[in-house]
Amino acid sequence: MSISLSNISKKFGQFSALEHINLDIPEGELVALLGPSGCGKTTLLRIIAGLEKADAGRISLSGEDKTEQHVSHRGIGFVFQHYALFRHMTVFENVAFGLRVKNHKTRPSEAIIRQKVHALLELVQLDWLHDRFPDQLSGGQRQRIALARALAVEPSVLLLDEPFGALDASVRKDLRQWLRNLHHNLNVTSIFVTHDQEEAMEVASQVVVLNHGRIEQQGAPSDIYDHPANAFVSNFIGQTNIFDLDGEGNAWLQTAGLSMAQVQGKIAHVRPHDIVIEKTKVDSDTWVTLKDWQHLGALIRVELVNNGTTGQSAPVYAEMSNDQFRRLQLHKGDKVNLRIRHAHWFH
Amino acid sequence: MSQSNIMPGFRPTLGFTVLYLSLVVLIPLSTLVFKSLQLTWDDYVAIIAHKRVLASFRVSFSTALIAAAIASFFGFIVAWVLVRYAFFGKRFLHALIDLPFALPTAVAGIVLATIFQPSGFLGKLLLDTFGVQIAFKPLGIVVALIFISIPFVVRTVEPVLLEFDASMEEAASSLGATRLQVFTKIIFPNIFPALLTGFALAFARGVGEYGSVIFIAGNLPYISEVIPLLIVTKLEQYDMEGATAIALTMLIISFLLLLLINLLQLWVRKRSGQL
């Protein structure tokens, strides 16, 4: 089911949580609402769900206006950050809840409920826990039960609030992949909120970047990474070196390959992998020093500091493959030259 | 308890607890038992099986149970209002709740008797419009007991309601539950154990209540005479044996009823995975 938001605004007292949000989400997408904490992403999700009322604007699902509709009639599945499982019910009863509260006409028979709940528990691979209580489960298990519970009512839209926020790193990694596969199989339009850009890039088919209650950019993960709309997005998504050309002593950047002929703004954002390192030639006077390096798995991250005379004080990060790093035979304290292959320009 | 226990002070604190319970609870109560044991079984049965005594038992326990039930209902609503809504005068209402704790019960009794007696302000109104007389009837006892036991319910339910995770309600709503279903299937089952505790406290307080009851009850033998009053009456007649026999019986029944409530609570908690 497609989701369409037009001109959504929301204030909490004096604080403006959302300002004129317009957003269209086509059917079947897995969308990440990404932004720093306090940017309004959870509020937006709750407004879509009907748990919060917008001060202005309309919400429609599949072209049908749902703005005034109560959450219980919207046909959405909501997965809460802290799962909000019903503590006094077993896992089975938790998942069956949405079916049991249906009115007499639409409520399935006990046998069908039983069958359906077990099928859902199979789907989240936790059928063996059906008679446990939520307090007896681990975080990852609770998360999956919460998801199964939301799916039981066959929602047309699935909304997840920081679905992996409360889990430890290794469980999170597994669940991300699992959620992506699940979405692929069910193909229900889904939106999840996250402050973790890596998570958004890995899981989502569409990413919406929010900041201060506004949408900064919307697009496919690679779009957003390769063509950030503004400095905030470029800085927030992935690692970036920021060079302010108005600053003192940035002349060395020219010889470093940041061609002034291509200057399209005052500030250049350069991804670490767009910086190439070469061993210093004898006659070069624009060298930087290799201060430290870290092993990131497939990549080596090199931390570089300027030689001091040129003013740039913040370290510059460059990334290269293990092979390249080995070939360069670099050591801490070596003098190197930089070559910048590509930069994003902002004002 | 092993020597390497992290929390120090196990011995002195347990010693203090045992000493305290002995001085304040165990010794007085065992005296009661020993005193009663001086009676023969036949004497004991004769005292307890006396019609007036049996009637008093019936009055005391039935009014206490009814009052505790009603106080639980209203106490729950009061706690709900205090926790869930913000309104002007909330702090004042908060203070008002505890007033029956602080008020001498005799004062409460006299005030209640004054307004609920047939010529009193509320008593007249009720008698004229509904034909119901409250004071000097078992109903009067119930009213007095509700008055003094409501704070017990409010103060036991309130913290549990405060702690209640509101996202559970939102989750239930998002799954299509109506407001009524959210209440009956989500909120109430989570509050119920606390409500049972409040009920038990209200009941225990009600059974032993003397001061506030005697003024409004009318104290008619066989009709509105409560056990505590009967005990005092016996004492005033220097009938120590009679008084202790009744007191012991009351203690045993109260203990059994409280045990029953606790078992019920245990069962509810087990069933809802809280244990």
Interface residues (C-beta under 8 A of the other chain):
Chain A: A49 G50 L51 H70 V71 S72 H73 R74 I76 G77 F78 F80 H82 A84 L85 F86 R87 H88 M89 T90 F97 G98 V101 K102 F133 P134 D135 Q136 A146 R149 A150 A152 V153
Chain B: D165 S167 M168 E170 A171 A172 S173 S174 L175 G176 A177 T178 Q181 K185 I186 P189 N190 S272 G273 Q274
